[in-house]
Amino acid sequence: MIKAKTDEVDALTASIEDKIKRIGDLGVKIVALKEDLSDAEESLLEDKKFLGDLDKNCATKEKEWAERSKTRQEELLALADTIKILNDDDALELFKKTLPGASSLLQLTARGRNMKTQALQLLEDIKSNDPRDTHHLDFIMLALHGKKVGFEKVIKMIDEMVALLKTEQQDDNDKKEYCEMQFDHADDKKKALERTEGKLTAAIEDAKETIATLKDEIKSLGEGIVALDKSVAEATENRKEENSDFLTLMASDKAAKELLDFAKNRLNKFYNPKLYKPEGLVQVHAHDAPPPPPETFGAYSKKSEESGGVIAMIDTLIKELDTEMTEAETEEKLAQEEYEEMMSESAKKRASDSKSLADKEAQKGDLESELVKLGDEKKATIKELMATEEYIGQLHAECDWLIKFFDVRKEARSGEIDALGKAKAVLSGADFSLVQTQSAKFLARA
């Protein structure tokens, strides 16, 4: 029992030390979790501020874009009306009457007029075939229709227009590259977050299953310890009863032996005086000696043969009592040894089960803490995944149209640049001598 209690004290001491260590570890985890919570709250405030600024900026940009689109449409309409007005035959006749030098400026060679016509036709083909906004070509066409603008100025406008188209194409290239890169990055991030969510879900399910298993094992261990304690108590009570029965049996058998020895000694006193033990008889049972025979009777003859059979029977009874006592002592010794061995094994098992119970309780507590942490990580991952999907949606709204029509826009710009190059080549081959001479004369007269 001392050993069992010592083992129990050791087990409880180890459990206390383990729980103290767990308290320290949990304290550290709590501090770390508080710091993580503080960082998360700061990040949330920054994200909310960024979202608010983003909504405000988007609203501003949408308003600016609407105003810009409206202004562009008004500009296109004004340019178209202006071109129509300036190209009208009545307007040309009016210019001839109001501008005396206009006739000299309009006298081009047949070859020059043909080149202008070809250039205008090339630009008109661009407008009819290009699905994009080509209002900038109207300025060049207006210049070609004009009577005071030289070909060199038109060629310069064409060069500027080609440079603008190349810049726009480079902007589209950069935007397309940016969109594709952002799509790849966002898709990779989404896939990684989905994998992380899957792993966290699996880990949460595993933790729940393990906790459920630990609960069953803890319950089983607790019930086993209670059953073991009950068995030990029952075995102890049985051992006490068996020992009490043994002591009672030994006392009874000893008393019976003493009584039989006394009877045998009394018979020996009469039939076998040499075997008589007076001291023991007087000291133990002197009051039991029978009175002397009456003197009135004659001499009594001893029946030695009958007395010998009785003494032998008493000896047999004493021997049986000795055998019974020896067997009882042996059985008591074996029962006590088995009881002590059972108590020792029970104490070891209880200490082992108690330690296992404490370990499983600690493991269950750690898993429950880990489950809370995994749940928080999963919520954060889902939140980040939703933000990523929202960002991908914004990218689609921003980039889908460009990516869808990129090749069309690129081909249209390429065709426009090619047509502008041909127009420039046509205009570069014109005969400017007559125009320059007439211009000089006009300036002299002016």
C-alpha positions as CSV (number, residue, x, y, z in Angstrom):
1,M,0.0,0.0,0.0
2,I,2.9,2.4,0.8
3,K,4.4,1.6,-2.6
4,A,1.1,2.1,-4.4
5,K,0.6,5.5,-2.6
6,T,4.2,6.5,-3.4
7,D,3.6,5.7,-7.1
8,E,0.3,7.6,-7.0
9,V,2.1,10.6,-5.4
10,D,4.8,10.5,-8.1
11,A,2.1,10.3,-10.9
12,L,0.2,13.2,-9.4
13,T,3.4,15.2,-9.0
14,A,4.3,14.6,-12.6
15,S,0.8,15.6,-13.7
16,I,1.0,18.8,-11.6
17,E,4.4,19.6,-13.3
18,D,3.0,18.9,-16.7
19,K,0.0,21.1,-16.0
20,I,2.2,23.9,-14.8
21,K,4.2,23.7,-18.0
22,R,1.0,23.7,-20.0
23,I,-0.1,26.9,-18.1
24,G,3.2,28.5,-19.0
25,D,2.9,27.5,-22.7
26,L,-0.7,28.6,-22.8
27,G,0.3,32.0,-21.3
28,V,2.9,32.4,-24.1
29,K,0.4,31.4,-26.7
30,I,-2.2,33.9,-25.3
31,V,0.3,36.7,-25.5
32,A,1.2,35.7,-29.1
33,L,-2.5,35.5,-30.1
34,K,-3.1,38.9,-28.6
35,E,-0.3,40.4,-30.7
36,D,-1.7,38.6,-33.8
37,L,-5.1,40.1,-33.0
38,S,-3.7,43.6,-32.6
39,D,-1.8,43.3,-35.9
40,A,-5.0,41.9,-37.6
41,E,-7.1,44.8,-36.2
42,E,-4.5,47.4,-37.5
43,S,-4.4,45.6,-40.9
44,L,-8.2,45.7,-41.0
45,L,-8.3,49.4,-40.3
46,E,-5.8,50.1,-43.1
47,D,-7.8,47.8,-45.5
48,K,-11.0,49.7,-44.6
49,K,-9.3,53.0,-45.2
50,F,-7.8,51.8,-48.5
51,L,-11.3,50.5,-49.6
52,G,-12.9,53.9,-48.7
53,D,-10.2,55.8,-50.7
54,L,-10.6,53.3,-53.6
55,D,-14.4,53.8,-53.7
56,K,-13.9,57.5,-53.6
57,N,-11.2,57.5,-56.4
58,C,-13.2,55.1,-58.5
59,A,-16.3,57.4,-58.3
60,T,-14.1,60.4,-59.2
61,K,-12.6,58.6,-62.2
62,E,-16.0,57.4,-63.4
63,K,-17.2,61.0,-63.2
64,E,-14.1,62.3,-65.1
65,W,-14.5,59.5,-67.7
66,A,-18.1,60.4,-68.3
67,E,-17.2,64.1,-68.7
68,R,-14.3,63.2,-71.0
69,S,-16.5,61.0,-73.1
70,K,-19.2,63.7,-73.3
71,T,-16.6,66.3,-74.3
72,R,-15.1,64.0,-76.9
73,Q,-18.5,63.4,-78.5
74,E,-19.2,67.1,-78.6
75,E,-15.7,67.7,-80.1
76,L,-16.3,65.1,-82.8
77,L,-19.7,66.6,-83.6
78,A,-18.2,70.1,-83.8
79,L,-15.4,68.8,-86.1
80,A,-17.8,66.9,-88.3
81,D,-20.0,70.0,-88.7
82,T,-17.0,72.2,-89.3
83,I,-15.7,69.9,-92.0
84,K,-19.1,69.7,-93.6
85,I,-19.5,73.5,-93.6
86,L,-16.0,74.1,-95.0
87,N,-16.4,71.5,-97.8
88,D,-19.7,73.0,-98.9
89,D,-19.6,74.3,-102.5
90,D,-21.2,77.6,-101.5
91,A,-18.5,78.1,-98.9
92,L,-15.8,77.5,-101.4
93,E,-17.4,80.1,-103.8
94,L,-17.6,82.5,-100.9
95,F,-13.9,82.0,-100.1
96,K,-13.1,82.8,-103.7
97,K,-14.9,86.0,-103.5
98,T,-13.8,87.1,-100.1
99,L,-10.1,85.9,-100.4
100,P,-8.6,87.2,-103.6
101,G,-5.4,85.2,-103.2
102,A,-7.3,81.9,-102.7
103,S,-7.5,81.3,-106.5
104,S,-3.7,81.4,-106.8
105,L,-3.4,79.0,-103.8
106,L,-5.9,76.5,-105.3
107,Q,-4.1,76.3,-108.7
108,L,-2.2,73.0,-108.2
109,T,-0.9,70.8,-110.9
110,A,-3.0,67.9,-112.1
111,R,-0.5,65.6,-110.5
112,G,-0.7,67.3,-107.1
113,R,-4.5,67.2,-107.1
114,N,-4.3,63.5,-107.9
115,M,-1.9,62.9,-105.0
116,K,-4.2,64.8,-102.6
117,T,-7.2,62.7,-103.9
118,Q,-5.2,59.5,-103.3
119,A,-4.2,60.6,-99.8
120,L,-7.8,61.5,-98.9
121,Q,-9.0,58.2,-100.3
122,L,-6.5,56.3,-98.2
123,L,-7.5,58.2,-95.1
124,E,-11.2,57.7,-95.9
125,D,-10.6,53.9,-96.2
126,I,-9.0,53.9,-92.8
127,K,-12.1,55.6,-91.3
128,S,-14.5,53.2,-93.0
129,N,-12.5,50.1,-92.0
130,D,-11.2,51.1,-88.5
131,P,-13.7,50.2,-85.7
132,R,-11.9,52.5,-83.3
133,D,-12.4,56.2,-82.7
134,T,-10.6,57.9,-85.7
135,H,-11.6,61.5,-85.2
136,H,-7.9,62.5,-85.2
137,L,-7.9,61.6,-88.9
138,D,-10.4,64.3,-89.5
139,F,-7.8,67.0,-88.7
140,I,-5.5,65.6,-91.4
141,M,-8.4,65.3,-93.9
142,L,-9.5,68.8,-93.0
143,A,-5.9,70.0,-93.6
144,L,-5.9,68.2,-97.0
145,H,-9.2,69.8,-97.9
146,G,-7.9,73.2,-96.9
147,K,-6.4,75.6,-99.4
148,K,-3.8,77.3,-97.3
149,V,-2.1,74.4,-95.7
150,G,1.0,73.0,-97.5
151,F,1.7,69.3,-97.9
152,E,4.7,69.6,-95.5
153,K,2.4,70.5,-92.7
154,V,0.1,67.6,-93.5
155,I,3.1,65.3,-93.6
156,K,4.1,66.6,-90.2
157,M,0.6,65.9,-88.9
158,I,0.8,62.4,-90.3
159,D,4.2,61.8,-88.6
160,E,2.7,63.1,-85.3
161,M,-0.3,60.9,-85.8
162,V,1.9,57.8,-86.5
163,A,3.8,58.6,-83.3
164,L,0.6,58.9,-81.4
165,L,-0.7,55.6,-82.7
166,K,2.6,53.8,-81.8
167,T,2.3,55.3,-78.3
168,E,-1.3,54.1,-77.9
169,Q,-0.2,50.7,-79.1
170,Q,2.6,50.6,-76.6
171,D,0.1,51.6,-73.9
172,D,-2.1,48.8,-74.9
173,N,0.8,46.4,-74.9
174,D,1.8,47.5,-71.4
175,K,-1.8,47.3,-70.2
176,K,-2.2,43.8,-71.7
177,E,1.0,42.7,-70.1
178,Y,0.0,44.2,-66.7
179,C,-3.5,42.5,-67.0
180,E,-2.0,39.1,-67.9
181,M,0.6,39.4,-65.1
182,Q,-2.1,40.4,-62.6
183,F,-4.4,37.6,-63.7
184,D,-1.6,35.1,-63.3
185,H,-0.6,36.4,-59.9
186,A,-4.2,36.5,-58.7
187,D,-5.0,33.1,-60.1
188,D,-1.9,31.6,-58.4
189,K,-2.9,33.3,-55.2
190,K,-6.4,32.0,-55.5
191,K,-5.2,28.5,-56.1
192,A,-2.8,28.7,-53.2
193,L,-5.5,30.0,-50.9
194,E,-7.9,27.3,-52.0
195,R,-5.2,24.7,-51.3
196,T,-4.6,26.3,-47.9
197,E,-8.3,26.3,-47.2
198,G,-8.5,22.6,-48.2
199,K,-5.6,21.7,-45.9
200,L,-7.1,23.7,-43.0
201,T,-10.4,22.0,-43.5
202,A,-8.7,18.6,-43.5
203,A,-6.7,19.5,-40.4
204,I,-9.8,20.8,-38.6
205,E,-11.6,17.5,-39.4
206,D,-8.6,15.5,-38.2
207,A,-8.4,17.5,-35.0
208,K,-12.1,17.0,-34.4
209,E,-11.8,13.3,-35.0
210,T,-8.8,13.0,-32.7
211,I,-10.5,15.0,-30.0
212,A,-13.6,12.7,-30.2
213,T,-11.3,9.7,-30.0
214,L,-9.4,11.2,-27.0
215,K,-12.8,11.9,-25.3
216,D,-13.7,8.3,-25.7
217,E,-10.3,7.1,-24.5
218,I,-10.4,9.5,-21.5
219,K,-13.9,8.3,-20.7
220,S,-12.7,4.7,-21.0
221,L,-9.6,5.3,-18.9
222,G,-11.7,7.1,-16.2
223,E,-14.2,4.3,-16.1
224,G,-11.3,1.8,-16.0
225,I,-9.7,3.6,-13.0
226,V,-13.1,3.6,-11.2
227,A,-13.6,-0.1,-11.9
228,L,-10.0,-0.8,-10.8
229,D,-10.5,1.0,-7.6
230,K,-13.7,-0.9,-7.0
231,S,-12.0,-4.2,-7.7
232,V,-9.1,-3.3,-5.3
233,A,-11.6,-2.4,-2.6
234,E,-13.6,-5.6,-3.2
235,A,-10.3,-7.7,-3.2
236,T,-9.2,-5.9,0.0
237,E,-12.5,-6.6,1.7
238,N,-12.4,-10.3,0.6
239,R,-8.8,-10.6,1.8
240,K,-9.9,-9.2,5.2
241,E,-12.8,-11.7,5.4
242,E,-10.5,-14.6,4.3
243,N,-7.9,-13.6,6.9
244,S,-10.6,-13.4,9.6
245,D,-11.9,-16.8,8.6
246,F,-8.3,-18.1,8.7
247,L,-7.7,-16.7,12.2
248,T,-11.0,-18.1,13.4
249,L,-10.2,-21.5,12.0
250,M,-6.7,-21.5,13.5
251,A,-8.0,-20.5,16.9
252,S,-10.7,-23.2,16.7
253,D,-8.4,-25.9,15.6
254,K,-5.8,-25.0,18.2
255,A,-8.5,-25.1,20.9
256,A,-9.7,-28.4,19.6
257,K,-6.1,-29.7,19.7
258,E,-5.6,-28.6,23.2
259,L,-8.9,-30.2,24.2
260,L,-7.9,-33.5,22.5
261,D,-4.4,-33.4,24.1
262,F,-6.1,-32.9,27.5
263,A,-8.4,-35.8,26.9
264,K,-5.5,-38.0,25.7
265,N,-3.4,-37.0,28.7
266,R,-6.3,-37.8,31.0
267,L,-6.7,-41.3,29.5
268,N,-2.9,-41.8,29.8
269,K,-3.1,-40.9,33.5
270,F,-5.4,-43.9,34.0
271,Y,-4.3,-46.3,31.4
272,N,-0.7,-45.3,30.7
273,P,0.6,-43.5,33.8
274,K,4.1,-43.3,32.3
275,L,2.8,-41.1,29.4
276,Y,0.9,-38.8,31.8
277,K,2.0,-35.2,32.0
278,P,0.9,-33.9,35.3
279,E,2.2,-30.3,35.1
280,G,0.4,-29.5,31.9
281,L,-2.7,-31.2,33.2
282,V,-2.8,-29.5,36.5
283,Q,-2.0,-26.1,35.1
284,V,-4.4,-26.2,32.3
285,H,-7.3,-28.4,33.2
286,A,-6.9,-29.3,37.0
287,H,-10.6,-28.5,37.6
288,D,-11.7,-31.0,35.1
289,A,-10.1,-34.1,36.9
290,P,-12.7,-36.7,37.8
291,P,-13.3,-37.7,41.5
292,P,-11.6,-40.8,42.8
293,P,-13.6,-44.1,42.5
294,P,-15.7,-45.1,45.5
295,E,-14.0,-47.4,48.0
296,T,-17.1,-49.5,48.5
297,F,-16.6,-51.3,45.1
298,G,-14.0,-54.0,44.6
299,A,-10.9,-53.7,42.4
300,Y,-11.6,-52.4,38.9
301,S,-10.0,-54.0,36.0
302,K,-8.5,-51.6,33.3
303,K,-9.6,-52.2,29.8
304,S,-6.3,-51.4,28.1
305,E,-7.3,-52.6,24.7
306,E,-10.4,-50.3,24.5
307,S,-8.4,-47.4,25.8
308,G,-5.8,-47.9,23.2
309,G,-8.3,-47.6,20.4
310,V,-9.7,-44.3,21.9
311,I,-6.3,-42.8,22.2
312,A,-5.4,-43.8,18.7
313,M,-8.6,-42.2,17.5
314,I,-7.7,-39.0,19.4
315,D,-4.2,-39.1,17.8
316,T,-5.9,-39.4,14.4
317,L,-8.1,-36.4,15.1
318,I,-5.1,-34.4,16.3
319,K,-3.2,-35.3,13.1
320,E,-6.2,-34.2,11.0
321,L,-6.3,-30.9,12.8
322,D,-2.6,-30.5,12.2
323,T,-3.0,-31.2,8.5
324,E,-6.0,-28.8,8.3
325,M,-4.0,-26.1,10.1
326,T,-1.0,-26.6,7.8
327,E,-3.2,-26.4,4.7
328,A,-4.9,-23.3,6.0
329,E,-1.6,-21.6,6.7
330,T,-0.3,-22.5,3.3
331,E,-3.5,-21.3,1.6
332,E,-3.4,-18.1,3.7
333,K,0.2,-17.5,2.7
334,L,-0.6,-18.0,-1.0
335,A,-3.7,-15.9,-0.8
336,Q,-1.7,-13.1,0.9
337,E,1.0,-13.3,-1.7
338,E,-1.5,-13.2,-4.5
339,Y,-3.3,-10.3,-2.8
340,E,0.0,-8.3,-2.5
341,E,1.0,-9.1,-6.0
342,M,-2.5,-8.0,-7.2
343,M,-2.3,-4.8,-5.2
344,S,1.2,-4.1,-6.7
345,E,0.0,-4.7,-10.3
346,S,-3.2,-2.7,-9.6
347,A,-1.1,0.2,-8.2
348,K,1.2,0.2,-11.3
349,K,-1.8,0.0,-13.7
350,R,-3.6,2.8,-11.9
351,A,-0.5,5.0,-12.0
352,S,0.0,4.2,-15.7
353,D,-3.7,4.8,-16.5
354,S,-3.6,8.0,-14.4
355,K,-0.5,9.3,-16.3
356,S,-2.1,8.2,-19.6
357,L,-5.3,10.0,-18.6
358,A,-3.4,13.2,-17.7
359,D,-1.4,13.0,-21.0
360,K,-4.6,12.6,-23.0
361,E,-6.3,15.4,-21.2
362,A,-3.3,17.6,-22.0
363,Q,-3.3,16.4,-25.6
364,K,-7.0,17.1,-25.9
365,G,-6.5,20.6,-24.5
366,D,-3.7,21.3,-26.9
367,L,-5.8,20.0,-29.8
368,E,-8.8,22.2,-28.8
369,S,-6.5,25.2,-28.7
370,E,-5.1,24.2,-32.1
371,L,-8.7,23.7,-33.4
372,V,-9.5,27.3,-32.4
373,K,-6.4,28.5,-34.1
374,L,-7.1,26.5,-37.3
375,G,-10.6,27.9,-37.3
376,D,-9.3,31.4,-37.1
377,E,-6.8,30.7,-39.9
378,K,-9.5,29.2,-42.1
379,K,-11.7,32.3,-41.6
380,A,-8.8,34.6,-42.4
381,T,-8.0,32.4,-45.5
382,I,-11.6,32.5,-46.7
383,K,-11.8,36.2,-46.2
384,E,-8.5,36.7,-48.2
385,L,-9.8,34.3,-50.8
386,M,-13.0,36.3,-51.2
387,A,-11.0,39.5,-51.5
388,T,-8.8,37.8,-54.1
389,E,-11.9,36.7,-56.1
390,E,-13.3,40.2,-55.8
391,Y,-10.0,41.6,-57.1
392,I,-10.1,39.1,-60.0
393,G,-13.6,40.4,-60.8
394,Q,-12.3,43.9,-60.9
395,L,-9.5,42.8,-63.2
396,H,-12.1,41.3,-65.5
397,A,-14.1,44.5,-65.6
398,E,-10.9,46.5,-66.3
399,C,-9.1,44.2,-68.7
400,D,-11.5,41.8,-70.5
401,W,-12.5,44.4,-73.1
402,L,-8.8,45.2,-73.9
403,I,-7.7,41.6,-74.0
404,K,-10.7,40.6,-76.2
405,F,-10.2,43.3,-78.8
406,F,-6.4,43.7,-78.4
407,D,-5.6,41.9,-81.7
408,V,-8.3,43.8,-83.5
409,R,-7.1,47.1,-82.2
410,K,-3.5,46.2,-82.9
411,E,-4.4,45.2,-86.5
412,A,-6.4,48.3,-87.0
413,R,-3.6,50.5,-85.7
414,S,-1.1,48.7,-87.9
415,G,-3.4,49.2,-90.9
416,E,-3.9,52.8,-90.0
417,I,-0.1,53.4,-89.7
418,D,0.4,51.6,-93.0
419,A,-2.2,53.8,-94.7
420,L,-0.8,56.9,-93.2
421,G,2.7,55.9,-94.4
422,K,1.3,55.4,-97.9
423,A,-0.5,58.8,-97.8
424,K,2.7,60.4,-96.6
425,A,4.6,58.7,-99.5
426,V,2.0,60.0,-102.0
427,L,2.2,63.5,-100.6
428,S,6.0,63.4,-100.5
429,G,6.1,62.7,-104.2
430,A,4.0,65.8,-105.2
431,D,5.4,68.7,-107.3
432,F,5.5,71.7,-105.0
433,S,7.2,74.1,-107.3
434,L,4.1,75.7,-108.6
435,V,2.6,76.0,-105.2
436,Q,5.7,77.6,-103.8
437,T,5.9,80.1,-106.7
438,Q,2.3,81.1,-106.5
439,S,2.6,81.4,-102.8
440,A,5.5,83.7,-103.1
441,K,3.7,85.8,-105.7
442,F,0.6,86.0,-103.4
443,L,2.8,87.0,-100.5
444,A,4.4,89.7,-102.6
445,R,1.1,91.1,-103.7
446,A,-0.1,91.0,-100.2
